[in-house]
Amino acid sequence: MKKIFSRPAIPGYLLSFVVLTGILILLAKCSSKNLDISNPNALPVTSFWKTSADAEKGLVACYGPLTSIQGWGRMLGAILTIQRGDDVNPFPSTGVQDVGTFLAIPTDGRVGEGWGELNAIVARTNAVLYYVPNISMDADEKQRILGEAFFLRALAHFYLVNMWGHIPLITKPIAEVSDLYIQQAPQQDVWAAIIADCKDAQSRLPATVAAKDIGRATWGAATALLGKAYLFTQDWANAATEFKKIIDKPALYQLVPNYQDNFLESGNNNAESIWELQYQSTPTGNWGTSGTANPIRGQAWEPDIAPVGFTSQGTTTVNQWVFDLFMEQKTIDNKIDPRAYATLLWNYPGAMVYQQTFQTALNGDNLNKVWIRKYLNYDRTSSLTPGSWGYANNNRRMIRLADVLLMYAEAENEAVGPDADAYAAINRVRARANVPAITPGLSKDNFRAAVRRERVLELSFEGDRVFDLLRWGIIDDVFTGHPEYRSNSGGKFVKGKHEYLPIPQNDIDANPKIKQNNGY
Amino acid sequence: MQNPITCQWNFTHPPFAKLLRIMRFLIVIQLAFCLQLSANGYSQKVTLRLKDVSLETALTAIKQQTGYVFFYNYNLVREAGPVSVELKNANMEEAVRQTLKGLPIDFVIEKKTVVLSRRTAPPANYAQDPPPPITISGTVINGETRQPLQGATVAVKGTGAVTTTNESGAFEISAEPNQMIVVSYVGFQEYTFKATAGKPISIELKIKPSSLNDMVVIGYGSARKRDITGAVASVKGDDLKNVTAADASSLLQGKAAGVVVQNSGGAPGQAPAVVIRGSGTFGNDQPLYVIDGMIASSMASINPADIASIDVLKDASAAAIYGSRAANGVVLVTTKSGASGDVKISFGAKYGSQSPAHKLKFLNARQYADWNNQAHDNDGTPRGPLNDSQFNPNINTDWQSLSLGRAPLADYNMSLSGGGQYARFYLSGEYFDQKGIVVDSRYKRYALRANSSFTKGKFRLIEALAVSRSINNPNTYFGRERGELPIMPVYDSTKLGGFAGLEPAAAGVNRIINWYGRALLDDNLYTTDQAFGNLGLEFEIIKGLKYKMNLGLDYSVYHSYDYSPAFFMSTSQEASQDQSTLNESFTRSLTTLVEHTLNYSRSFGDHRIELLAGYTAQKSNARSVGATADTYASPLLRVVDAASNRLANGNLQEAALQSILGRLSYSYQSKYLVTATIRRDGSSKFLYPTNTYGNYPSFSLGWRPTEESFFPKNDIVNDLKLRASYGTLGSQNIDNYITTSTLNINTGYYFAGGVQNGVGLTNFSNPDIKWESSRTKDIGADIGLLNNRILVTADYFDRRSYDILASIPIPSYGGAGSSLTKNAASVSNKGFELSVTYNHQPASAGGFKYAITGVFTTIKNKVTALGDGVSPIIGGYYTQESQPATKTDVGQPIGSYWGYQVLGVYQTADEVQKDGRTDARPGDFRFSKTPGWLGSPFPKFDYGITFSASYRRFDVNMFWQGVSDNKLWDAKRAWQYTFDYGSGKVTDVLNAWTPQHPNTGLARASFIDPANNKRPSSYYVEDGSYLRLKNLSIGYNLPASLATRLKISTARLYISAQNLLTLTRYKGYDPEVGRSYDPTVGLSSLNNLFNVGVDVQAYPQARMISAGIDLTF
């Protein structure tokens, strides 16, 4: 040792430098643990799905997208449903109303938002259905949670397949992003999955829930959706059977005397409602964006249907044929069908637009147009602008008894013809509106036409019209035969294309196995 | 032991013992921060064996063994020839005597100090009578500042007789008549004169025109500019002082080649974007700021008057010592320190009056009403009665005059500095107060600084501490309020809030909001309190080897307060609010830095070596909590507790970075230069431990042909240095926690009984994310011409950034987002930068003296890859419907404009039909069939020219800055010209197409805009070139006699004009659009690279005339 250091091979200063540097490096090595910092603001995926509370929170997350601005808060609420019908005539507004005016392209943000929100429900229900069975918890509670998840997954798939036609079918949680690179499923596979999920939900769900839980899926909701799935796949007998189960439970569901109660906040969660979305807002405005800390879950599509001057959005008028249909018939005491006043807004004596008279609120040509009344919140007396965002707590009735009755009448007619049960169902709906029963002894075809007419009178602007046109196979003829239905925008329906919305371009780009819908 | 190297290196102790001692010392310091060093380690006996070493070396060796301190005139020791000495256990006196044997040096030992002095007695062989010596006395002053220079060396040439000046600059020296006397001082030109008997003389030293000897801060040390092989731009504090700006980074604009400063409008307190050598990321492209060795997020809180110098590290070689954070360049700020001497007090006061540099011409009420009617007639929609049957000729509101006007600016500075041999200090205080030229906007700052340094033996302690409060009170609606309709009155006392509004239908528009009223109603206040500083402890272990510990601190509390009272103007969207709302939050941030560095610097003969090794650890932690509240009993109550509806939020952000770093610089005769740097960084932002670490090496070479014997010695090219460097740098400017998938707790749902909590996966994360990196090549030259009167620095660089984070699409049907962040894209920045300075020195003091500096930058930015499957990035949204102005795609600069070409205006229905358009009518724009590229927001050239001159007591400074060949997207054309919702219109709309006025380039008026005339198109694109006289100032220095009478040392009065003249063709308020203000992001949206030059609502720059005074005592 001594020898080495008495004859240093390298200068001592350098040696000291090198040794000291070594100490610095050691210092660095020792403390590298400090670099392992995990996110203190959020829960990692791996530590969830352990308790019944986790199961409940995971389930609630499946409901979350329903009322966001991207969901039925606005996009699914009006832009992607109501505005696509032949009953409305949307004004042009680039980037906002392109779906309704047949100008939507695969990069349309609104289309992508609705698609994303429905698929978020699918993904979250997949997680619940995958993880919850392994959680040790109360068996009844587990069944209920699974039942709700089955229902919501069926609901999301139902809208996805009806709006986009050709969708990937995913029924398990995504472990790796690469699991997503699959093909679209045949439509019958999707319908089979919807029907299976509805049955799984129907068998697990209770008929009623506690007051604080109103808004959760019930046996009735699952049964109605199951019937709808049969109806849409033209399995008439099964459809009629399922609808009948609901009709046969008068203790659960009744038509409310006043038709308009179905579209006002004061009539939220009434006896006619089988399942409805729960809107709830606070008085300060915001967007209700999905997945953000945001108290606002108000109904925010009112601006998309409110008359011009009461909205800064494109909005829409109502096509003349709808107005004419309402005017064609009278109540038994020879008055205008009360449903017309609750559904439409036109220049009649005493007509109001919010707190103004129709005649002062609108001017020029707008006085001669027919506008949407249903779902507008006239009762608001605050200084809030009518038509401003996210303030209404007026729930969206997703399935109500009147709809079930008409679907039953339709299914029964298709399955066995217009029997007494079919008549009873449609006439029950008409009687509530104080309009006369339909002509007895109609042929099957005429009865079918009567039901279809009745659906317009009863259900306009509730978002079902475009799906009805589609399942009846008449959407092409209706729009190509009546270009005036889109006179406000000059939009042209292209056969073989506009039956479905475009698959978002992002997903086509991301996964080349996904085929774009025809024409886009 | 005859090895000459051993002797040269003065190696007398077994190194092992010494090393142990050093290591022990270091460990003690590192682990306990406790300084305990026992003097017992020294011996009173000297053992020494040296042959032919310099006297200095010998003395140092004795000093190291004994701890005795030698006190001597440096020249005395340097002039002594080599000594040889052999001692064994000699006592101190004997050791010194032996060492000085044969030298003309006497010594005295007092306590532990040895004082050496020149032997005054004539040497023994003294033969001839010399001429009798004369005593020359005088004072030496700085020719620039006229301050006395303490410590200047006065030497009699060829004799070794030397003295230094005292604190008042005075000296006295003996010399024989006609001997040459040389006065020198670092950084000044030598002054030589002949010794003659007479009165005391006054000597003015002139500052050396060459800055080649300047020290440049290079990160963990400094270097002589002449030895630097990397690309570094230095700006001295004095060059920054003329321009007034709240944020000191603005002052770099046009001053440093390769550094592009984009002002984003002129809002008080608005930070500019600083881009060094182009943007090489899609995220945060801002540089790393290092203030006195402490990492900072910006320069916003620093008092510009405290800045001594700013050094910008541009290439990989210079910046590599900052490794993973240096990809966007590094800005090193050095604040002022005290100089030894008398206490100096400086006081500066500036007061300015600002006014808009440019205004737009808006339609008056009648013109507007006509235009609005025309639009409705075109659309076939009913006219708004207020423009038609109910037009009120008494209302004609000029919103521009209301909201844009004159505003004052005041800036007061005071500093106190001084010190002695062992301690120095600099204390300063600032009050800065700028009101905005837009109503209801203001920025204030209070800043205090205390810098000091202490030397005790081998220890040196350096401390810098800055405490500041900045208060920003912005007007968040400034872009909108001037666009209100002239048919709307301002006030209406009957309405809640007191401001007027109009019903949209009555006004014939979709929405109408009194933004001016909203600005006045709203209360926004953002306050930052900050303590920022560092403490450095330096210890010279052995000569040339220094250990330094640096402890840094950045502590701040940010308070954000936005209150908006309930008001009602009309039923228009955004024109009413039925509840007062408060949004308030606090964020407390703490960043700490611990650094241990070893610096070894040594010359031996022609070789010079510098070694640096270090370890650094940085931690940051920011915790925020806030609340939104509404439903107040009274608008006077403006705290959360007074609201009946409250919602809280908050989060914690933590990050850590640990690094080791090393640098080796070697130079041979200052002729051949080599620098190699490496840094290894570990960051908490990436998956631990797989992706934690990154290595950043660089290498550079320099050569000075002018030092070669073959190079002709002349005054034309007197200095030339060629440089080349190559290296890799990283960027970790990304959010925390992006690599782990977490569950979102904000997925709840309202059931009838109230909200229930939901937890769901809403986004997939990519655990594989790693650092963004860039490789930079740089070739440069530093040239001194005409005896260094002209200095040129030129650099060519090629910077390739890769692994840039980009969003790749993933199927959104996965239910958890539509994109995943991945290291995917590449961007190339190539450019050339040039800086030229010419200094003219007058023949006599007080003569005409001037300097011109030109700085020129050209950068070509290009996206070279986006990554597999990554779609072009769309950005620059400029309309209500979010129409985009920019697209970022392969082969084009980031954020290039994209849209249709406007080919004209349709005159007939035939033309419309021929183009197959069903949506258009005569009067609508005719667009190209497909969209295409419309230009780049990046200028081809960026330049700045500074001219400064002085003559007798006057000085003038002029600063021009400009950009050339860039495009701007004048988004205001969408609403202030035509098309968009309710907004006042500029007079250009009078030129809109009508059947009677067909020869125009402007489409017909329309609200519905069925042909989508407002789509992205060449209609918005304008030339963004400008040349701006940023500053012109004229100063006058009070005569010394008057100053003395007033008991002050110096006094300068000045007037200054900012933005006096702008040459541009741009039609908006201001061509310095920068990264346009985005109200949804906040006051500064510097990270948004995709909206550069998109003028949605730029705050106009002010023209300012100011006057001020600078005094020193």
Interface residues (C-beta under 8 A of the other chain):
Chain A: M1 K2 F5 S6 P8 P11 G12 Y13 L14 L15 S16 F17 V19 L20 T21 I23 L24 I25 L27 A28 S31 S32 N34 L35 D36 I37 S38 N39 P40 N41 A42 L43 P44 V45 F48 D54 E56 K57 G58 L59 V60 A61 C62 Y63 G64 P65 L66 T67 F91 P92 S93 T94 G95 V96 G109 G112 W115 G116 N119 A120 I121 V122 A123 R124 A127 I167 P168 I170 I174 V177 L180 Y181 A210 A211 K212 D213 I214 G215 R216 N268 N269 Q278 Y279 Q280 T282 P283 T284 S290 G291 T292 A293 N294 P295 R297 G309 S312 A361 N363 G364 D365 N366 S382 S383 L384 T385 P386 G387 S388 G490 P504 N506 D507 D509 A510 N511 I514
Chain B: I5 T6 W9 F11 P14 P15 F16 K18 L19 I22 M23 L26 I27 Q30 G380 T381 P382 L496 P504 A505 N510 R511 I541 I542 G544 L545 Y547 F568 T571 S572 Q573 A575 S576 D578 Q579 T581 H596 L598 Y600 R602 L611 A613 G614 Y615 A617 K619 T628 D630 T631 N645 L647 N649 N651 L652 E654 A655 A656 L657 Q658 S659 I660 G662 G682 S683 S684 Y688 P689 T692 N736 Y737 T740 S741 T742 L743 N744 I745 N746 T747 G748 Y749 Y750 F751 A752 G753 G754 V755 Q756 N757 G758 V759 G760 L761 T762 N763 F764 I808 P809 I810 P811 S812 Y813 G814 G815 A816 G817 S818 S819 L820 G869 S871 E881 S882 Q883 T918 D919 Y981 I1008 P1010 N1012 R1015
